[in-house]
Amino acid sequence: MKKTKFLAITAAIMLLALCGSCDRIDNKSIPSFIVRIDLGNYAMWNTYGVHGMGEYQIFNREKKIPANFPYNVNTYTGFGGVLLMMGIDAPLAYDMACPVEIDPNITLSINADNFEAVCPKCGSHYNPLTGDGGPVYGVAINNKVGMRKYRVMPSAGGYFISN
């Protein structure tokens, strides 16, 4: 009797876990590529960093964005480039490729009115300001995919972005 009760409880817990996971957003649909952007000193952070909520900077080594950024052999900008955005209380970083399209050439743009990241192809909208890059409109909601997030770590006078 104890074994049957244990199996029933275990099955119920597994069922609840499966049902609960149905509402989870997949922030890893974009392939994992190396990210390494060093804005670790005051001068680099002052020039290329973000300082006020909603302010953003895009880094894409292949497209040379920003044009005057000193890219070197140790700089990597992920799958579709990196969005660095000042969130409510800290800088946040995400991959610029649309999580629905999964193509490094189809990158999100930022709507200056509401700071949402918008895909030019599928029309999905994402919220990078909240720290999760979750979908707010479009196919991305049905597909339950969000922006791939990267780490932004404090450094001496600035920050370092990596995966």
Order of alpha helices (4+ residues) and beta strands (2+ residues): alpha-beta-alpha-beta-beta-beta-beta-beta-beta-beta-beta-alpha-beta-beta
